[in-house]
Structure formats: structure tokens, C-alpha cells
């Protein structure tokens, strides 16, 4: 069985992709509440039920926004399952385009119409949302969330636990440290050297 951890909107998109690849394999989802069938996929219980399934695979169906609570929940689930025998496949939409010599870490999800160009390195447990563009030789650290329509230009380096809001643009060659949140539509023209929340054109630190 392959199990999606979570039953919200992001999980629904993952379930839709999985149904295209695993038509002959059982798919289920977990959540704190039974939300009924999601696109025909059944609720199987709380997250811990996956740990009891030998040979199971899991996909993290949760993202986070700027809330530390959201991020902590996702981090906790990743840590818990990473210590188990559960494996985490890369999930890639059939409409996504991934170029040559691209490396993608376990548990990463690439959604519809995303493009990852030649030589990029994507860490583990990342989310590349719909219509994201990752240009050549970009590095994206573990557990980073790239929201719909964001663009990261050639050679940029994105740290771990970074959140790029929808429509963000990161200039070529720019480096962003770990634990940075970029608000929707922000433009990064120079290195970001300290963690925090950044907003707007030339991405000024908010807090």
C-alpha cells in the first residue's frame, strides 16, 4: 500500500497523481479525522497505522505556511517516519518536466506542469508546486516548499526549510540561508543571509 499522510487540499493533489501511476496498487490516506473518500481513496486511520504496515510507502501530504505550528507538524511527521521501515518515493506528475542530470531526494513531490531544468539538485521532502520553474544548476535544500508559479533562476542556492510563496522570483546565483519564508510575489535580487520572513520587491526582512 502507498499512503498519503494528510487529508487536505495538498493531499488531494497528491492522490490524483498517485492514481495515475499506481492504478493497480491500493492507496489510502491518514488524518486526524475521517474525511470520507477522497477521489475514491479511503481513509485508513491515524498516522501511526502506517508504521504497522510492513513494506508500505508513504507520501507527506502536508505543507506549511508561515506558521511555526504548521512547520513543526510536518517536521515531526518526517522525523517519526524516517526512523521506521516506511519508504518515501519521489512523486512526480506526468505533466511535470525534469531535465537531464537532475537529482531529487526521497519524499519530494513535483506537481502539475512544474519544470526542473538540467543539473538541478532538489533535496528530500520538498514540494515543487504547480507551474514552478527551477532553472539549471539550482540547489534546493531539504523540506523546502516552493509555491505555485515561483521561479528560481540558474545557479541559485536555496537552503533547508525555506518557503517560497506563490509567484516569487529568485535571481540567478542568489543564495538563501535555511529557515527563510518569502511572502507571495517577493523578488530576491541579492543573497539572504539570515533566517526570517521577507516580503516585497528586493525582499526586505519583515521579522
N, C-alpha and C positions, 0 to 999 in steps of 0.2 A: 504493500500500500504506500501511496505517497500522500502526505498530509500537509495541508496548509494551516499554519499557526495563525489564527485570527479569522474573524468573520465579517470584517468591514469592507469598505469600498475597494481598498487596495487588494485585499484578499480575493475579492470577486474578479478583478482583472487577472490575477494570477491563475485562478481556477479556469477562467476562459482559455488562457494559453495552454494550461496543462491538458485540458480536454482535447486539444488538437494534437498533442504529442503522445498522450497515454490513453488512447481510445480503448485499449483492451485491458487496462490496469485500473484497479479500484483507487478512487480518490476520495478523501474525506477532509473535513476541516474541524478545528477545535476552536473553542471560545469560552468565555466565562458564562455565556448564555446560549441556549439553543435558538438559533435564528431561522430554523427550518431549512429546507433545501435551498442551496444557493446554486443557481444554474444547473439544477439536477443533482448536485453533490450534497451528500448527507453529513449532518453533524455527528461526530463520534465521541464527544465528551470534552473534558478539560484537557489542558496541555499535557498533563502527566501521563495520559493514556498512551501517548506516542512512545514514551520511554519503555513501556512494557511490550512493545511490538518489535520482535527480532527482525532485522533486515529491512526496517522501514526507512523511508526517506522523508525529509521534511523541508518545507519552504517557509521562511518567515514572511507572514502576510501582514505585517505591521510596519508602518513608517513612523516618523516623528516630525513634529513641527518645532517651534522654538521652546516648547515646554520641557523643562528638565524631567518632569514626570514621564512624558512620552518617551524620551530618550532612555531613561533608566529602565523602563519596562522592556523595551526592545533589547537593551544590553543584557538584562537579567535572563531573558529567554535564550539569547545566543550563548551566554556562558553556561547555562544549565544544560542545554542540548549538546554543546560542543564537548562536554565531558562524558557523553553517552556513546552508544554504538550507532546512533542515528546518523545517517549521511545526508549531506546537503548538496543536491545537484545545482548546477547553473541552469536557470530557466530563461530561455530566450524566445521571444515572439518570432513567429515565422516571417513577420514583416520587418523585423529589425535587420540591420546590415552590419556585419562585423568584418573588418578588413583582415589582411594578412598580418602575421606576427603579432597578434593581439593576445595578451594573457588576461584571463578572467578567473578570479578566486572563487572558491566554493560558496554556494549560497547566494550568489549575486543574481539579481533579476533584471532582465533587459526587456522593456515593454515595447508596445507597438510603435513602429516607424522610428525607433532610435537608430542612430548611426555611430559606430565606434570605428575610427579610422586606423590605418596601418600603424603598427608599433605601439599602440596604447597599452597601458598596464592598469587593469581595474582590480581593486582589492577584493577581499571576501565580504560577503553580506552587504554589498552595495545595492542600491536601487537606481537604475537609469530609466527614468520615466518616459512617457510618450513624447516622441519628436525631440528628444535630447540629441545634441550633436557633440561628440567627443572627437576632437581633431587628432592628427597624427602625433604620436610620441607623448601624449598626455599621460600623467600618472594620477590615479585617484586612489586614495587610501581606504583602508577597511572601514566598513559600516558608514559610508557616506551616502547621502540621499541627494540625487540630482533631479529636481522637479521638472515638470513638462516644459519643453521649449527652451531649456537652458542651453547655452553654448559655451564650450571650453575650447579655446583655440590652441594651436600647435605648441607642444612643449611645456604647457603649464603643468604645475605640480600641485595637487590638492591633497591636503593632509587627511588624517583619520577623523571620523565622526564630524564631518563637515556637511552642512545642509545648505544647498543652493535653492533658493526659491524660484518659482516659475519665471521664465524669461530672463534669468540672469545671464550676463556675459562676462567671461573671464578672458582677459587679453593673453595673447601668446607669450609664453615664457614666464608668466607670473607665478609666484609661489604663495600658497596659502597654508598657514600652520594648522595643526589639529584643533578641533573643537571650535570651529567658526560657523556662525549662522549668517547667511546673506539673504536679506529680505527680497521679496518679489521685485523683479525688474532692476536689481542692482547691477552696476557696471564696475568691474575691478580692473583698474589700469596699472596698478602697482602692487608690490608684494604686501601681503597682510601678515604681520609678524607676531601678533598677539591674539589669543582667543577672545571671543566676544561676538556681539551682534553688530552687523554692519548694514547700512542702508544707503540707497541712492546712487547717483552718478558719482564716480570716483570713490564710491563705497566708504563713507565716513562711519566711524565707530559710534554706535548708539549707546551701548553699555557693555 
